[in-house]
Amino acid sequence: MSEKVIRMSVQFEELIPELKKRHIKRLRNGKCKIQSGFLWQDLLMNYKKIFEHYRNIALGIRGLNEENQDGGK
């Protein structure tokens, strides 16, 4: 499970630049307003923080699992 969370976190990090590009395109095309752009940026950064927390938890769990497999050495 921790490996899946780590992979998802990496995928999200890789997706952020594309999401930002798409948003800028929507702004330029008049499909959204600047106010919603601020909300979009906040939402994106909050999701990034959430994934970072999930990844840290997953790395901790993976470390505990590895430690338990090694016999606690």
JOFEN-V149654 format. One record per backbone hydrogen bond with DSSP energy under -0.5 kcal/mol. NH is the residue of the N-H (numbers start at 0). CO is the residue of the C=O. E is the energy in kcal/mol with one decimal. If there is no record, write none. Layout:
BEGIN
nh->{NH,NH}
co->{CO,CO}
e->{E,E}
END
This chain:
BEGIN
nh->{4,5,6,7,8,9,10,11,12,13,14,15,16,18,19,20,21,22,23,24,25,26,27,28,29,30,31,36,37,38,39,40,41,42,43,44,45,46,47,48,49,50,51,52,53,54,55,56,57,58,59,60,61,62,63,64,65,66,67,68,69,70,71}
co->{0,1,2,3,4,5,6,7,8,9,10,11,12,14,15,16,17,18,19,20,21,22,23,24,26,25,25,32,33,34,35,36,37,38,39,40,41,42,43,44,45,46,47,48,49,50,51,52,53,54,55,56,57,58,59,60,61,62,63,64,65,67,66}
e->{-1.9,-2.3,-2.5,-2.5,-2.3,-2.2,-2.6,-2.4,-2.2,-2.1,-1.5,-1.5,-0.5,-2.3,-2.5,-2.2,-2.5,-2.0,-2.4,-2.2,-2.2,-2.5,-2.6,-2.0,-1.3,-2.4,-0.8,-1.3,-1.6,-1.6,-2.7,-2.4,-2.3,-2.8,-2.8,-2.4,-2.4,-2.5,-2.1,-2.3,-2.3,-2.7,-2.2,-2.3,-2.7,-2.8,-2.3,-2.4,-2.9,-2.8,-2.0,-2.6,-2.8,-2.3,-2.2,-2.7,-2.5,-2.3,-2.5,-2.1,-1.6,-1.0,-3.0}
END
